[in-house]
Amino acid sequence: MTSRAKTMTVQADLKDVDRVRGFLRANLRGLHLSEEDMMRIELSLHEIFVNIAMYAYPEGQGSMSLRIWHEGRTLHMEFRDRGVPFNPSEQPAPDLDEKIRRGTKGGLGIFLFKTLMDGYAYRREDGENVLTISKKV
């Protein structure tokens, strides 16, 4: 069974992270997610949104769209922005031992969503970054 996709567009600004999280929660009701899966999905959304808000628009403000739907037992979230091209599959995995040893902050968002979710796909389409992540629920 496929659900009808729901879409939200906001400014790619950290002040909107709670609105985006609320949109996610509202659209996950009724899916009978475990607390662990909910945490994985929410953390992945948070990391992707923060990366878009902080890095997609170095010249100023822009927007970000989030589309959520599920097909059978798989949840999909699609993020779109018109920011600088950024393909997460081209980013190397962080050296976790080095990060711990040096105590450096940041740089784990891509690693986290790749680890917490079951799949992802990136494409550049009509001037937009389009990142789709999925989780079996």
C-alpha positions as a Markdown table, in Angstrom:
| # | Residue | x | y | z |
|---|---|---|---|---|
| 1 | Met | 0.0 | 0.0 | 0.0 |
| 2 | Thr | 1.3 | 3.4 | -1.0 |
| 3 | Ser | 0.4 | 6.5 | 1.0 |
| 4 | Arg | -0.2 | 9.9 | -0.5 |
| 5 | Ala | 2.9 | 12.0 | -0.3 |
| 6 | Lys | 2.8 | 15.1 | 2.0 |
| 7 | Thr | 5.1 | 18.0 | 1.3 |
| 8 | Met | 6.3 | 20.9 | 3.4 |
| 9 | Thr | 8.5 | 23.8 | 2.2 |
| 10 | Val | 10.3 | 26.1 | 4.7 |
| 11 | Gln | 13.2 | 28.5 | 4.7 |
| 12 | Ala | 16.5 | 26.6 | 5.1 |
| 13 | Asp | 17.0 | 28.2 | 8.5 |
| 14 | Leu | 17.7 | 26.6 | 11.8 |
| 15 | Lys | 14.8 | 28.3 | 13.4 |
| 16 | Asp | 12.5 | 26.1 | 11.3 |
| 17 | Val | 13.9 | 22.8 | 12.6 |
| 18 | Asp | 11.1 | 22.3 | 15.1 |
| 19 | Arg | 8.4 | 22.9 | 12.4 |
| 20 | Val | 10.0 | 20.3 | 10.2 |
| 21 | Arg | 10.3 | 17.8 | 13.0 |
| 22 | Gly | 6.6 | 18.4 | 13.9 |
| 23 | Phe | 5.7 | 17.8 | 10.2 |
| 24 | Leu | 7.6 | 14.5 | 10.3 |
| 25 | Arg | 5.9 | 13.4 | 13.5 |
| 26 | Ala | 2.4 | 14.3 | 12.2 |
| 27 | Asn | 3.1 | 12.2 | 9.1 |
| 28 | Leu | 4.4 | 9.2 | 11.0 |
| 29 | Arg | 1.4 | 8.7 | 13.2 |
| 30 | Gly | -0.3 | 5.4 | 12.6 |
| 31 | Leu | 2.9 | 3.7 | 11.3 |
| 32 | His | 3.5 | 1.8 | 14.5 |
| 33 | Leu | 7.2 | 2.6 | 14.7 |
| 34 | Ser | 9.4 | 1.4 | 17.4 |
| 35 | Glu | 10.9 | 4.1 | 19.6 |
| 36 | Glu | 14.3 | 3.2 | 18.1 |
| 37 | Asp | 13.1 | 3.6 | 14.5 |
| 38 | Met | 11.5 | 6.9 | 15.4 |
| 39 | Met | 14.7 | 8.1 | 16.9 |
| 40 | Arg | 16.7 | 7.0 | 13.8 |
| 41 | Ile | 14.3 | 8.7 | 11.4 |
| 42 | Glu | 14.1 | 11.9 | 13.4 |
| 43 | Leu | 17.9 | 12.1 | 13.9 |
| 44 | Ser | 18.4 | 11.6 | 10.2 |
| 45 | Leu | 15.9 | 14.3 | 9.3 |
| 46 | His | 17.6 | 16.7 | 11.8 |
| 47 | Glu | 21.1 | 16.1 | 10.5 |
| 48 | Ile | 20.0 | 16.6 | 6.8 |
| 49 | Phe | 18.0 | 19.7 | 7.6 |
| 50 | Val | 20.9 | 21.3 | 9.6 |
| 51 | Asn | 23.3 | 20.6 | 6.8 |
| 52 | Ile | 21.0 | 22.2 | 4.3 |
| 53 | Ala | 20.4 | 25.2 | 6.6 |
| 54 | Met | 24.1 | 25.7 | 7.3 |
| 55 | Tyr | 25.8 | 24.9 | 4.0 |
| 56 | Ala | 23.4 | 24.9 | 1.0 |
| 57 | Tyr | 23.1 | 28.7 | 0.6 |
| 58 | Pro | 26.5 | 30.4 | 1.4 |
| 59 | Glu | 25.4 | 33.5 | -0.5 |
| 60 | Gly | 22.2 | 34.0 | 1.5 |
| 61 | Gln | 18.8 | 32.5 | 2.2 |
| 62 | Gly | 17.0 | 29.7 | 0.4 |
| 63 | Ser | 14.3 | 27.1 | 0.9 |
| 64 | Met | 14.1 | 23.4 | 1.5 |
| 65 | Ser | 11.2 | 21.1 | 0.7 |
| 66 | Leu | 10.5 | 17.8 | 2.5 |
| 67 | Arg | 8.2 | 15.2 | 1.0 |
| 68 | Ile | 7.2 | 12.1 | 3.1 |
| 69 | Trp | 5.4 | 9.0 | 1.9 |
| 70 | His | 5.5 | 5.2 | 2.4 |
| 71 | Glu | 5.2 | 2.3 | 0.1 |
| 72 | Gly | 4.3 | -0.9 | 1.9 |
| 73 | Arg | 6.6 | -1.1 | 4.9 |
| 74 | Thr | 9.2 | 1.4 | 3.6 |
| 75 | Leu | 9.1 | 5.1 | 4.6 |
| 76 | His | 10.6 | 7.6 | 2.2 |
| 77 | Met | 11.7 | 11.2 | 2.8 |
| 78 | Glu | 12.8 | 13.4 | 0.0 |
| 79 | Phe | 14.7 | 16.6 | 0.6 |
| 80 | Arg | 15.0 | 19.3 | -2.1 |
| 81 | Asp | 17.0 | 22.5 | -2.1 |
| 82 | Arg | 18.4 | 24.8 | -4.8 |
| 83 | Gly | 21.6 | 25.3 | -2.9 |
| 84 | Val | 25.1 | 24.4 | -4.1 |
| 85 | Pro | 25.4 | 20.9 | -5.6 |
| 86 | Phe | 26.2 | 18.4 | -2.9 |
| 87 | Asn | 26.3 | 14.6 | -3.4 |
| 88 | Pro | 26.6 | 12.9 | 0.0 |
| 89 | Ser | 27.7 | 9.6 | -1.7 |
| 90 | Glu | 30.9 | 11.4 | -2.7 |
| 91 | Gln | 31.8 | 12.1 | 0.9 |
| 92 | Pro | 34.2 | 9.8 | 2.6 |
| 93 | Ala | 33.4 | 8.2 | 5.9 |
| 94 | Pro | 34.8 | 10.1 | 8.8 |
| 95 | Asp | 37.7 | 8.7 | 10.8 |
| 96 | Leu | 35.9 | 8.2 | 14.1 |
| 97 | Asp | 39.0 | 7.3 | 16.1 |
| 98 | Glu | 40.7 | 10.5 | 14.9 |
| 99 | Lys | 37.6 | 12.6 | 15.7 |
| 100 | Ile | 37.5 | 11.2 | 19.2 |
| 101 | Arg | 41.2 | 11.6 | 19.8 |
| 102 | Arg | 41.1 | 15.2 | 18.7 |
| 103 | Gly | 37.7 | 16.0 | 20.2 |
| 104 | Thr | 36.6 | 17.7 | 17.0 |
| 105 | Lys | 32.9 | 18.6 | 16.7 |
| 106 | Gly | 30.7 | 18.2 | 13.6 |
| 107 | Gly | 31.2 | 16.3 | 10.4 |
| 108 | Leu | 29.0 | 13.3 | 11.3 |
| 109 | Gly | 25.7 | 14.2 | 9.8 |
| 110 | Ile | 26.1 | 12.4 | 6.5 |
| 111 | Phe | 27.7 | 9.4 | 8.3 |
| 112 | Leu | 24.7 | 9.3 | 10.7 |
| 113 | Phe | 21.9 | 9.2 | 8.1 |
| 114 | Lys | 23.8 | 6.7 | 6.0 |
| 115 | Thr | 24.2 | 4.5 | 9.1 |
| 116 | Leu | 20.7 | 5.0 | 10.6 |
| 117 | Met | 18.6 | 4.6 | 7.5 |
| 118 | Asp | 18.3 | 1.6 | 5.1 |
| 119 | Gly | 19.0 | 3.4 | 1.9 |
| 120 | Tyr | 19.5 | 6.7 | 0.1 |
| 121 | Ala | 19.7 | 8.1 | -3.4 |
| 122 | Tyr | 21.0 | 11.5 | -4.6 |
| 123 | Arg | 20.5 | 13.3 | -7.9 |
| 124 | Arg | 20.8 | 16.8 | -9.2 |
| 125 | Glu | 17.6 | 17.7 | -11.1 |
| 126 | Asp | 16.6 | 21.0 | -12.6 |
| 127 | Gly | 19.0 | 23.0 | -10.4 |
| 128 | Glu | 18.0 | 21.1 | -7.3 |
| 129 | Asn | 19.7 | 18.8 | -4.9 |
| 130 | Val | 17.3 | 15.8 | -4.4 |
| 131 | Leu | 18.2 | 13.5 | -1.6 |
| 132 | Thr | 15.8 | 10.6 | -0.8 |
| 133 | Ile | 16.3 | 8.4 | 2.2 |
| 134 | Ser | 14.4 | 5.3 | 3.2 |
| 135 | Lys | 13.7 | 3.2 | 6.2 |
| 136 | Lys | 11.9 | -0.1 | 6.5 |
| 137 | Val | 9.3 | 0.2 | 9.2 |
